[in-house]
Structures are given as C-alpha cells and as structure tokens.
Amino acid sequence: MEKDSGNFFRELKENVKTYAELKLEFLKLSTYERIGRVLAKLSYGLILIAMILFALLFLFFSAGYYLGDMLNSYGLGFLCVALFYVLLIILIIVFKRQISHFVLDEIIAALNINDEKEDHGLKDSEEASDGV
C-alpha cells in the first residue's frame, strides 16, 4: 500500500514538474510570438511612414516649383511651402497634449483588440481539444 502511494506521489511530482516546464516553455513561445508580431507591425509601419514621407517630400517640392512659377519667383514659392511647414509645426506644438492622448488611446485600443482576439482564439482551441 505504501509503495503504491509512494509511486503515486512520485508520478504526481513528475507530472507537476513536467507541467510546470511545459507551461514555462509555452509562455516563452507565446512571448516570442507576441514580440515577433509587434516587430513585424512596427517594421511595416516604419516602411509605410518612410514611403509617405518621400511622397510628401516630392509633393511639396512640386508645390514649391508650381508656386514659384505662379509668383515668378522660386524663392517665394518655396517660402510659401516653408511657411506651411511652420504653421504645421506650430499646430502640432499647440495640440501636443490632445495628439498624445489620441495616440495613446489608439494604441491601448489596438492592444486590447489583439488581446481579445488571442484570448478568444485560445478559448476556441481549448474547447476544440476538450471535445476530442
């Protein structure tokens, strides 16, 4: 009887140890996956922002030349474009707090949506494995 209970507790100890190791491995892999997703989205965002900036750069060069032709002075044309940039900078400085709160709210909302999707997907996969 004691040998059976001794074996039971030894097996239970091994099972708990194996469970803890597997759970730790799962957490590591889950963390790697999340980091990978974040880096992929960050890379995509940076590439997209770079392309948008190049497009805007050429657009404003074109606007500078166009205004220069209209005003018969390229200097005045580019001065108008520069004044537009200065106006944008002033608006960004004035509305710094609102912009920061908006960006923070959007990031938190996006993270919550991703967590809910992952949690929902995890529950579906657990239910499917329980039903088997």
Sequence and secondary structure as in RCSB ss.txt:
>XXXX:A:sequence
MEKDSGNFFRELKENVKTYAELKLEFLKLSTYERIGRVLAKLSYGLILIAMILFALLFLFFSAGYYLGDMLNSYG
LGFLCVALFYVLLIILIIVFKRQISHFVLDEIIAALNINDEKEDHGLKDSEEASDGV
>XXXX:A:secstr
 HHHHHHHHHHHHHHHHHHHHHHHHHHHHHHHHHHHHHHHHHHHHHHHHHHHHHHHHHHHHHHHHHHHHHHT HH
HHHHHHHHHHHHHHHHHHHTHHHHHHHHHHHHHHHHHHHHHHHHHHHHHHHHHHHH 
